[in-house]
Amino acid sequence: MIALYPIKPVYTEKILSGEKTYELRKRLPNPKTKYVVIYATYPTGKVVGYGEVKKFHKNTVEEIWELVSSNAGIDKDSYKKYFGDATQACAIEFSRIFKFVRPFSIKEIEGDLSVPQSFCYIGTHNFNRLRKRKVQAV
């Protein structure tokens, strides 16, 4: 399975530079998800890369912070604010990241696809087309 995630540009830049190897979320996609397509939200508004999922993590907010703190691209105060009163936190750990040389519109994945609020799944056929685009391994 392949999931598409909208991520703020400040964090997509950190993912694409290799500084951020964990994407933090309040819920995880299907555990069979193997790749995450990365969409940089406004003002970028482009599909900028994809990551190969190494592992999904779900635990207490405190335990996840201990795991990801040095590779999440976020400070502790922002982390706590994001999770608020939640007792559980989730993280997607990437094993490899691929940056598209030429970022592109989400409509190029599928004509009627719109940016999801949290995430959405895309078909294997569409993902295989994306993988033919020129990328730089991070």
DRENTI-430737 format. One record per residue (C-alpha): residue number from 1; residue in three letters; x negated, z negated, y. Coordinates in steps of 0.05 Angstrom, whole numbers, plus 5000, padded with zeros to 4 digits. Each point is the difference from the previous one (the first is absolute). Layout:
<rozas>
+-----+------+------+------+------+
| seq | type |    x |    z |    y |
+-----+------+------+------+------+
| NUM |  Ala |    X |    Z |    Y |
...
+-----+------+------+------+------+
</rozas>
This chain:
<rozas>
+-----+------+------+------+------+
| seq | type |    x |    z |    y |
+-----+------+------+------+------+
|   1 |  Met | 5000 | 5000 | 5000 |
|   2 |  Ile | 4979 | 5013 | 5071 |
|   3 |  Ala | 5023 | 4960 | 5060 |
|   4 |  Leu | 4996 | 5019 | 5074 |
|   5 |  Tyr | 4989 | 4943 | 5048 |
|   6 |  Pro | 5006 | 5001 | 5076 |
|   7 |  Ile | 4942 | 4959 | 5028 |
|   8 |  Lys | 4982 | 4985 | 5073 |
|   9 |  Pro | 4941 | 5043 | 5025 |
|  10 |  Val | 4956 | 4939 | 5013 |
|  11 |  Tyr | 5004 | 4985 | 4925 |
|  12 |  Thr | 4996 | 5072 | 4975 |
|  13 |  Glu | 4934 | 5007 | 5039 |
|  14 |  Lys | 4973 | 4939 | 4964 |
|  15 |  Ile | 5023 | 5027 | 4932 |
|  16 |  Leu | 4969 | 5068 | 5014 |
|  17 |  Ser | 4934 | 4968 | 5022 |
|  18 |  Gly | 4996 | 4958 | 4936 |
|  19 |  Glu | 5005 | 4934 | 5039 |
|  20 |  Lys | 5070 | 4985 | 4972 |
|  21 |  Thr | 5008 | 5004 | 4925 |
|  22 |  Tyr | 5065 | 4961 | 4995 |
|  23 |  Glu | 5067 | 5020 | 5029 |
|  24 |  Leu | 5044 | 4940 | 5012 |
|  25 |  Arg | 5074 | 5003 | 4986 |
|  26 |  Lys | 5061 | 4956 | 4990 |
|  27 |  Arg | 5019 | 5038 | 4937 |
|  28 |  Leu | 4965 | 5046 | 4952 |
|  29 |  Pro | 5019 | 5068 | 4972 |
|  30 |  Asn | 5011 | 5013 | 4927 |
|  31 |  Pro | 4940 | 4974 | 4960 |
|  32 |  Lys | 4991 | 5071 | 4972 |
|  33 |  Thr | 4981 | 5025 | 5069 |
|  34 |  Lys | 4930 | 5031 | 4996 |
|  35 |  Tyr | 4992 | 5027 | 5071 |
|  36 |  Val | 5021 | 4982 | 5070 |
|  37 |  Val | 5006 | 5055 | 5051 |
|  38 |  Ile | 4983 | 4973 | 5069 |
|  39 |  Tyr | 5042 | 5020 | 5060 |
|  40 |  Ala | 4973 | 4976 | 5068 |
|  41 |  Thr | 5060 | 4981 | 5043 |
|  42 |  Tyr | 5011 | 5013 | 5074 |
|  43 |  Pro | 4963 | 5023 | 5040 |
|  44 |  Thr | 4960 | 5036 | 4945 |
|  45 |  Gly | 5061 | 5022 | 4960 |
|  46 |  Lys | 4961 | 5034 | 4944 |
|  47 |  Val | 4983 | 4995 | 4927 |
|  48 |  Val | 4927 | 4980 | 5003 |
|  49 |  Gly | 4978 | 4986 | 4929 |
|  50 |  Tyr | 5015 | 4968 | 4933 |
|  51 |  Gly | 4973 | 4943 | 4958 |
|  52 |  Glu | 4993 | 4990 | 4926 |
|  53 |  Val | 5031 | 4933 | 4980 |
|  54 |  Lys | 4953 | 4953 | 4965 |
|  55 |  Lys | 5047 | 4941 | 4993 |
|  56 |  Phe | 5062 | 4968 | 5029 |
|  57 |  His | 4997 | 4926 | 5020 |
|  58 |  Lys | 5058 | 4953 | 5011 |
|  59 |  Asn | 4991 | 4926 | 5011 |
|  60 |  Thr | 5010 | 4945 | 5051 |
|  61 |  Val | 4984 | 5018 | 5072 |
|  62 |  Glu | 4940 | 4953 | 4997 |
|  63 |  Glu | 4973 | 5029 | 4935 |
|  64 |  Ile | 5006 | 5072 | 5023 |
|  65 |  Trp | 4963 | 4982 | 5065 |
|  66 |  Glu | 4943 | 4970 | 4959 |
|  67 |  Leu | 4996 | 5064 | 4960 |
|  68 |  Val | 5004 | 5051 | 5057 |
|  69 |  Ser | 4975 | 4964 | 5063 |
|  70 |  Ser | 4934 | 5038 | 5005 |
|  71 |  Asn | 5029 | 5069 | 4982 |
|  72 |  Ala | 5070 | 5001 | 5030 |
|  73 |  Gly | 4981 | 5023 | 5070 |
|  74 |  Ile | 5042 | 4944 | 5031 |
|  75 |  Asp | 4986 | 4931 | 5029 |
|  76 |  Lys | 5032 | 4938 | 4971 |
|  77 |  Asp | 5048 | 4989 | 5058 |
|  78 |  Ser | 5027 | 5071 | 4996 |
|  79 |  Tyr | 5005 | 4992 | 4924 |
|  80 |  Lys | 5041 | 4936 | 5007 |
|  81 |  Lys | 5044 | 5031 | 5053 |
|  82 |  Tyr | 5014 | 5061 | 4955 |
|  83 |  Phe | 5021 | 4958 | 4941 |
|  84 |  Gly | 5036 | 4947 | 5042 |
|  85 |  Asp | 5039 | 4951 | 4957 |
|  86 |  Ala | 4990 | 5041 | 4936 |
|  87 |  Thr | 4973 | 4963 | 4940 |
|  88 |  Gln | 4975 | 5062 | 4964 |
|  89 |  Ala | 4953 | 5054 | 5025 |
|  90 |  Cys | 4980 | 5067 | 4969 |
|  91 |  Ala | 4938 | 5043 | 5005 |
|  92 |  Ile | 4984 | 5069 | 4975 |
|  93 |  Glu | 4926 | 5005 | 4982 |
|  94 |  Phe | 4970 | 5069 | 5006 |
|  95 |  Ser | 4943 | 5024 | 4955 |
|  96 |  Arg | 4988 | 5065 | 5038 |
|  97 |  Ile | 5025 | 5030 | 5066 |
|  98 |  Phe | 5003 | 5073 | 5018 |
|  99 |  Lys | 5006 | 5022 | 5073 |
| 100 |  Phe | 5032 | 5067 | 5016 |
| 101 |  Val | 4954 | 5043 | 5042 |
| 102 |  Arg | 5061 | 5026 | 5036 |
| 103 |  Pro | 5057 | 4949 | 5004 |
| 104 |  Phe | 5069 | 5032 | 4996 |
| 105 |  Ser | 5074 | 4989 | 5011 |
| 106 |  Ile | 5041 | 4962 | 4949 |
| 107 |  Lys | 5046 | 5061 | 4997 |
| 108 |  Glu | 4944 | 5038 | 4965 |
| 109 |  Ile | 5009 | 4954 | 4940 |
| 110 |  Glu | 5074 | 5016 | 4995 |
| 111 |  Gly | 5042 | 5033 | 5054 |
| 112 |  Asp | 5054 | 4948 | 5004 |
| 113 |  Leu | 4954 | 4939 | 4991 |
| 114 |  Ser | 5002 | 4950 | 5056 |
| 115 |  Val | 4956 | 4939 | 5014 |
| 116 |  Pro | 5025 | 4942 | 4958 |
| 117 |  Gln | 5009 | 4930 | 5027 |
| 118 |  Ser | 4960 | 4967 | 4945 |
| 119 |  Phe | 4978 | 5053 | 4950 |
| 120 |  Cys | 5029 | 5057 | 4958 |
| 121 |  Tyr | 4979 | 5038 | 4938 |
| 122 |  Ile | 4979 | 5072 | 5000 |
| 123 |  Gly | 5000 | 5046 | 4941 |
| 124 |  Thr | 4938 | 5016 | 4959 |
| 125 |  His | 5006 | 5074 | 5016 |
| 126 |  Asn | 4998 | 4987 | 5075 |
| 127 |  Phe | 4942 | 4951 | 4992 |
| 128 |  Asn | 4961 | 5051 | 4958 |
| 129 |  Arg | 5008 | 5050 | 5058 |
| 130 |  Leu | 4973 | 4948 | 5048 |
| 131 |  Arg | 4939 | 4987 | 4956 |
| 132 |  Lys | 4980 | 5073 | 5009 |
| 133 |  Arg | 4988 | 4988 | 5074 |
| 134 |  Lys | 4930 | 4988 | 5024 |
| 135 |  Val | 4982 | 4926 | 4999 |
| 136 |  Gln | 4941 | 4955 | 5014 |
| 137 |  Ala | 4989 | 4943 | 4951 |
| 138 |  Val | 4993 | 4933 | 5037 |
+-----+------+------+------+------+
</rozas>
